């Protein structure tokens, strides 16, 4: 019986998904505590990088692996935390929002400006999930929650998306022989 070539997962794809999930876990530990209990981290850079380097499906898969590792208790979330409780904490909405963020960052487009705009669109979805989740947990209004856990991070996150795009160009160029192109 002949295997369908489209459903076959290459070993290099699995390795890259694992590598980028690990990179996300490492960059999650670089954090600055904030009064809102939502720290400033390099996660947005890591998630955008996953999408830009691996493409929509594989980049989202890398982030799903990262989230599942954290959910089962492996301390990959910020502050070396893990467990389902992290997904229900103040930062949980941001963690869930990483999935559409990685997907949108990874959508193929030949134009630089479109890819960056897709990453920024993913960032907007990420922030919406994070603000909504925070708002529900704290009983704050959406606007008040936005001002606490989104607005202070927007400039850093926008810069992270742009830097991730340009870093991905360098990574893809350096690894083009390993056929990592999305």
C-alpha positions as CSV (number, residue, x, y, z in Angstrom):
1,X,0.0,0.0,0.0
2,X,1.4,3.4,-1.1
3,X,1.6,6.2,1.6
4,X,0.3,9.6,0.7
5,X,3.3,11.9,0.5
6,X,1.3,14.9,1.9
7,X,0.6,13.1,5.2
8,X,4.1,11.9,5.8
9,X,6.0,13.9,8.3
10,X,9.7,14.2,7.8
11,X,12.2,13.7,10.6
12,X,13.7,17.1,9.9
13,X,10.2,18.6,10.4
14,X,9.8,16.9,13.8
15,X,13.3,18.0,14.8
16,X,12.6,21.6,13.8
17,X,9.2,21.6,15.6
18,X,10.9,20.3,18.8
19,X,13.8,22.8,18.4
20,X,11.5,25.8,18.1
21,X,9.3,24.6,21.0
22,X,12.5,24.4,23.1
23,X,13.6,27.9,21.9
24,X,10.2,29.2,23.0
25,X,10.6,27.6,26.4
26,X,14.0,29.2,26.8
27,X,13.0,32.7,25.6
28,X,10.0,32.5,28.0
29,X,12.4,32.6,30.9
30,X,13.7,36.0,30.0
31,X,11.1,38.0,31.8
32,X,10.6,41.3,33.6
33,X,7.9,41.1,36.4
34,X,5.1,43.7,36.1
35,X,2.5,44.8,38.6
36,X,-0.3,43.3,36.6
37,X,1.2,39.8,37.2
38,X,1.7,39.5,33.4
39,X,5.5,39.7,32.8
40,X,7.2,41.3,29.9
41,X,9.0,38.4,28.1
42,X,10.5,37.4,24.8
43,X,7.7,34.9,24.1
44,X,6.2,37.1,21.4
45,X,9.5,37.1,19.6
46,X,9.8,33.3,19.9
47,X,6.2,32.6,18.7
48,X,6.5,34.9,15.7
49,X,9.9,33.3,14.9
50,X,8.2,29.9,15.0
51,X,5.7,31.0,12.4
52,X,8.0,32.9,10.2
53,X,10.6,30.1,10.1
54,X,8.4,27.0,10.1
55,X,5.3,28.2,8.3
56,X,1.7,28.2,9.6
57,X,1.2,24.5,10.3
58,X,4.6,23.6,11.6
59,X,5.0,26.8,13.6
60,X,1.6,26.3,15.2
61,X,2.6,22.7,15.9
62,X,5.8,23.9,17.7
63,X,3.7,26.2,19.9
64,X,1.2,23.5,20.6
65,X,4.0,21.2,21.7
66,X,5.3,24.0,24.0
67,X,1.8,24.5,25.5
68,X,1.2,20.8,26.0
69,X,4.6,20.4,27.7
70,X,3.7,23.2,30.0
71,X,0.2,21.8,30.6
72,X,1.5,18.5,31.8
73,X,3.7,20.2,34.3
74,X,7.1,20.6,32.6
75,X,8.3,24.0,33.7
76,X,8.5,25.7,30.3
77,X,6.3,28.7,31.1
78,X,7.7,32.0,32.3
79,X,9.3,31.7,35.7
80,X,9.9,28.0,35.2
81,X,6.3,27.2,35.8
82,X,4.2,24.4,34.4
83,X,0.8,22.8,34.9
84,X,-2.8,23.3,34.0
85,X,-3.0,26.1,36.6
86,X,-0.8,28.3,34.5
87,X,-3.3,28.0,31.7
88,X,-6.0,29.3,34.1
89,X,-3.9,32.1,35.5
90,X,-3.7,35.7,34.4
91,X,-1.3,34.8,31.6
92,X,-3.4,31.9,30.3
93,X,-5.2,33.9,27.6
94,X,-1.8,34.9,26.2
95,X,-0.7,31.3,26.1
96,X,-3.8,30.2,24.2
97,X,-3.3,33.2,21.9
98,X,0.1,32.0,20.9
99,X,-1.6,29.4,18.6
100,X,-3.3,31.9,16.2
101,X,-0.3,34.2,16.5
102,X,2.1,31.5,15.3
103,X,-0.4,30.5,12.5
104,X,-0.9,34.0,11.2
105,X,2.8,34.7,11.4
106,X,3.5,31.6,9.3
107,X,1.1,32.2,6.5
108,X,3.1,32.2,3.3
109,X,3.3,35.4,1.3
110,X,6.0,36.5,-1.1
111,X,5.9,40.1,0.1
112,X,7.8,41.3,3.2
113,X,5.2,43.9,4.2
114,X,2.3,41.4,4.0
115,X,4.2,38.8,6.1
116,X,4.9,41.5,8.8
117,X,1.3,42.6,8.7
118,X,0.1,39.0,9.1
119,X,2.4,38.8,12.1
120,X,1.0,42.0,13.5
121,X,-2.5,40.6,12.9
122,X,-1.6,37.6,14.9
123,X,-0.2,39.8,17.6
124,X,-3.6,41.6,17.7
125,X,-5.4,38.3,18.1
126,X,-2.9,37.3,20.9
127,X,-3.5,40.5,22.8
128,X,-7.3,40.1,22.4
129,X,-7.2,36.6,23.9
130,X,-4.9,37.8,26.7
131,X,-7.0,40.8,27.6
132,X,-10.3,38.9,27.4
133,X,-9.0,36.1,29.7
134,X,-7.5,38.6,32.2
135,X,-10.7,40.6,32.1
136,X,-12.8,37.5,32.9
137,X,-10.5,36.4,35.8
138,X,-10.3,39.8,37.4
139,X,-13.8,41.1,36.7
140,X,-12.2,44.2,35.3
141,X,-13.7,45.7,32.2
142,X,-12.1,45.0,28.8
143,X,-10.7,48.5,28.4
144,X,-9.2,48.5,32.0
145,X,-7.7,45.1,31.3
146,X,-6.3,46.3,28.0
147,X,-4.7,49.2,29.7
148,X,-3.1,46.9,32.3
149,X,-1.9,43.9,30.3
150,X,-1.8,44.9,26.7
151,X,-1.0,48.6,26.2
152,X,2.2,48.6,28.1
153,X,3.6,45.8,26.0
154,X,2.5,46.8,22.5
155,X,5.6,48.7,21.4
156,X,7.9,45.8,22.6
157,X,5.7,43.3,20.9
158,X,5.5,45.1,17.6
159,X,9.3,45.4,17.6
160,X,9.5,41.7,18.5
161,X,7.4,40.8,15.5
162,X,9.5,42.8,13.1
163,X,12.8,41.5,14.6
164,X,11.5,38.0,14.4
165,X,10.7,38.4,10.7
166,X,14.2,39.6,9.9
167,X,15.8,37.0,12.1
168,X,13.8,34.4,10.3
169,X,15.2,35.6,6.9
170,X,18.7,35.0,8.3
171,X,17.8,31.6,9.8
172,X,16.1,30.4,6.6
173,X,19.0,31.6,4.4
174,X,21.5,29.8,6.7
175,X,19.5,26.6,6.8
176,X,18.2,26.5,3.2
177,X,20.1,23.3,2.5
178,X,18.2,21.6,5.3
179,X,14.9,22.4,3.4
180,X,13.2,24.3,6.2
181,X,11.3,26.6,4.0
182,X,7.6,26.7,4.9
